[in-house]
Amino acid sequence: MRKKELFKRYALFVFSLYVCALGVAFTKVGSLGVSAISSIPNVLSLRFEALTIGNWTFLLNCVFILGQILILGKEFEWIQLLQLPMSFLFGWFTDISVWMVSFIPISGYIMRLAMVVIGVCILALGVTLGVIANVILNAGEGIVKAIAIKTKKEFGNIKVFFDVSCIATAVILSLILFNGQIQGVREGTLIAAFLNGNMVKVYSRFLKEPLNKALSK
């Protein structure tokens, strides 16, 4: 791959991180739950307010990166350590986006629901752009791929199990930290789980070929 194309692909990946962060911000401000992988940082940020959702996201991604190294051992590709600075950047983007979106006036349940749907659509676009960039994985996908390699199972099946595990962990944490109450995991989390993958398929159908052509020129 030529240096110019590689640069453009990394630039697209960084942009995809911002788009993903903006999607997370919309769902966060909607207060009806966030995506599966963001549900754990969301719960922790509600309980331990000294750290933001972006801070907790970065720390969780560090755990995911360490998990990849432990699972894959010598099979771990060291270029994937770039996930670390990218995770920091994603956390920073998330906090900036939450601050920006917080100025949107929200009144009533319908508006909150709209924020979640808009957020999921934006998040799915970011995920699609990151996949098309095809340089490094984000930490969440990296740990899923590592488990899939070691277990010799389909990536998609492991992804579903991983997302369910994130939601379950967030619920358990919430019950522990909020005296038996569920905070940070609501119907928006279920909407995100259902809608995100389907939206990625739609975006990929229209964006994959033209973007790959533009990147390779």
C-alpha positions in Angstrom: 0.0 0.0 0.0 1.4 3.4 -1.0 2.2 6.0 1.7 -0.4 8.4 0.3 -3.2 5.8 0.5 -2.1 4.7 3.9 -2.2 8.3 5.2 -5.7 8.8 3.8 -6.9 5.6 5.4 -5.5 6.6 8.8 -7.1 10.0 8.3 -10.4 8.3 7.6 -10.0 6.1 10.6 -9.4 9.1 12.9 -12.5 10.8 11.4 -14.5 7.7 12.0 -13.5 7.9 15.7 -15.0 11.4 15.9 -18.2 10.3 14.2 -18.5 7.4 16.6 -17.9 9.7 19.5 -20.6 12.0 18.3 -23.0 9.1 18.1 -22.2 8.1 21.6 -22.7 11.7 22.8 -26.2 11.9 21.3 -27.3 8.6 23.0 -25.6 9.7 26.3 -27.4 13.1 26.3 -30.7 11.3 25.4 -30.4 9.6 28.8 -32.2 6.4 27.6 -29.1 4.2 27.5 -26.2 4.0 25.1 -24.7 1.3 22.9 -23.7 -2.1 24.4 -20.0 -1.4 24.5 -20.4 2.1 25.9 -22.9 0.9 28.6 -20.1 0.0 31.1 -18.4 3.4 30.9 -21.8 5.1 31.0 -22.7 3.4 34.3 -19.3 4.1 35.8 -19.4 7.7 34.8 -22.8 8.1 36.5 -21.5 6.7 39.8 -18.0 8.0 39.8 -18.4 11.5 38.3 -14.7 12.5 38.8 -14.1 10.6 35.6 -16.1 11.3 32.4 -17.6 8.7 30.1 -14.6 9.4 27.8 -12.1 8.7 30.6 -13.9 5.4 31.5 -14.1 4.5 27.8 -10.3 4.9 27.5 -9.7 2.8 30.6 -12.0 0.0 29.4 -10.3 0.0 26.0 -6.9 -0.4 27.8 -8.4 -3.5 29.4 -9.5 -4.7 26.0 -6.0 -4.1 24.5 -4.4 -6.0 27.4 -6.9 -8.8 26.8 -5.9 -9.1 23.2 -2.2 -9.4 24.1 -2.9 -12.1 26.8 -5.3 -14.1 24.5 -3.2 -13.9 21.3 0.3 -14.0 22.8 2.9 -14.2 20.0 0.1 -14.0 17.4 -0.7 -10.4 18.6 0.2 -7.9 15.8 2.2 -5.1 17.5 0.9 -2.6 15.0 -2.4 -3.0 16.9 -0.8 -1.1 19.9 -1.9 1.9 17.9 -5.2 1.2 19.4 -3.9 2.8 22.6 -3.5 6.3 21.3 -6.6 5.9 19.2 -8.6 4.9 22.2 -7.3 8.0 24.1 -8.4 10.1 21.1 -11.8 8.5 21.0 -12.3 9.2 24.7 -11.3 12.8 24.2 -13.6 13.1 21.2 -16.5 11.6 23.2 -16.2 14.2 26.0 -16.0 17.1 23.6 -19.0 15.7 21.7 -21.0 15.3 24.9 -20.3 18.9 25.8 -21.3 20.1 22.3 -24.5 18.0 22.2 -25.5 19.0 25.8 -26.5 22.4 24.4 -29.4 20.9 22.4 -32.7 21.6 24.2 -34.4 18.4 25.2 -38.0 18.2 26.4 -40.0 15.1 26.7 -39.6 11.4 26.1 -40.1 11.6 22.3 -37.2 14.0 22.0 -35.0 11.8 24.1 -35.9 8.8 22.0 -35.1 10.8 18.8 -31.7 11.6 20.3 -31.0 7.9 20.8 -32.1 7.0 17.2 -30.0 9.8 15.7 -27.1 8.8 17.9 -27.2 5.2 16.8 -27.4 6.2 13.1 -24.3 8.4 13.5 -22.5 5.7 15.5 -23.2 3.2 12.8 -21.8 5.6 10.2 -18.6 5.9 12.2 -18.3 2.2 12.5 -18.7 1.8 8.8 -16.0 4.4 8.0 -13.6 2.7 10.4 -14.2 -0.7 8.7 -13.7 0.9 5.3 -10.4 2.6 6.4 -9.1 -0.9 7.1 -6.0 0.0 9.0 -6.3 -1.0 12.7 -9.1 -2.3 14.8 -10.7 -0.4 17.5 -10.2 -2.0 20.9 -13.7 -3.4 21.2 -13.5 -5.2 17.8 -9.9 -6.2 18.6 -10.8 -8.2 21.7 -13.7 -9.8 19.8 -11.4 -10.8 16.9 -8.8 -12.2 19.4 -11.5 -14.4 21.0 -12.8 -15.5 17.6 -9.2 -16.5 16.5 -8.5 -18.5 19.7 -11.9 -20.2 19.8 -12.1 -20.7 16.0 -15.7 -19.3 16.1 -17.3 -16.8 13.7 -16.6 -13.2 14.4 -20.3 -12.3 14.2 -21.3 -14.9 16.8 -18.6 -13.7 19.2 -19.6 -10.1 18.6 -23.2 -10.9 19.7 -22.0 -12.7 22.8 -19.6 -9.8 23.6 -22.3 -7.2 23.3 -24.7 -9.2 25.5 -21.8 -9.6 28.0 -21.2 -5.8 28.1 -24.9 -5.1 28.7 -25.1 -7.8 31.4 -21.9 -6.4 33.1 -23.3 -2.9 33.0 -26.6 -4.0 34.6 -24.7 -5.9 37.3 -22.5 -2.9 38.0 -25.5 -0.7 38.2 -27.3 -2.9 40.7 -24.2 -3.0 42.9 -23.3 0.7 42.6 -26.9 2.1 42.8 -28.3 0.0 45.6 -30.3 -2.4 43.4 -31.3 0.2 40.8 -30.6 0.0 37.1 -29.0 3.2 35.9 -27.4 3.9 32.4 -28.9 0.9 30.7 -32.4 1.4 29.3 -34.5 0.9 26.2 -32.0 3.0 24.2 -29.4 0.2 24.7 -31.7 -2.3 23.2 -32.5 0.1 20.3 -28.8 0.5 19.7 -28.2 -3.3 19.8 -30.9 -3.9 17.2 -30.3 -0.9 14.9 -26.5 -0.5 14.8 -25.7 -3.6 12.9 -28.5 -3.1 10.4 -27.5 0.5 9.8 -23.8 -0.5 9.2 -25.0 -2.9 6.5 -27.0 -0.1 4.8 -24.1 2.4 4.9 -21.6 -0.2 3.7 -23.7 -0.9 0.7 -23.5 2.7 -0.5 -20.1 3.8 0.8 -17.7 0.9 0.6 -17.0 1.0 -3.2 -16.8 4.7 -3.8 -14.7 5.4 -0.7 -12.3 2.6 -1.5 -11.9 4.0 -5.0 -11.2 7.5 -3.6 -8.7 6.1 -1.1 -6.8 4.1 -3.7 -6.4 7.0 -6.2 
